[in-house]
Amino acid sequence: MAKYVLVAMNGPTPDGSAKDMEKWYREVHIPDLLSVPEIKTARRFEVVRGHVPNNELWPNIAIYEIETDDLAKVSEGMLANCRPFHPAFDRSRSGHIFAIQSFDGSDDAAKEG
């Protein structure tokens, strides 16, 4: 089965409450996404440094681990299971990336060399 990550990069609106958005993220949004069976884990991070050419850094990222052979089905499930976004969530400056795993350094075969 294929393994993916979804990396979501976001933050609050300029006048929105970061505290309220984080509460919504943890209590509503992450549980909604974890209700999709193929989404195995969800983690939230505060960005401490980085480099994005010609752009500002997002204050937060979320990383979801997905196992599926039908990514389109997972995307449909995510849309169907998610409640509306919190008003403080800045959708205009949010981004996301889906990536398929191409290597797992923790595999025994990789360690055998």
Secondary structure by P-SEA (a helix, b strand, c coil): cbbbbbbbbccccccccaaaaaaaaaccaaaaaaccccccbbbbbbbcccccccbbbbcbbbbbbbbcccaaaaaaaaaaacccccccccccccbbbbbcccccccccccccc
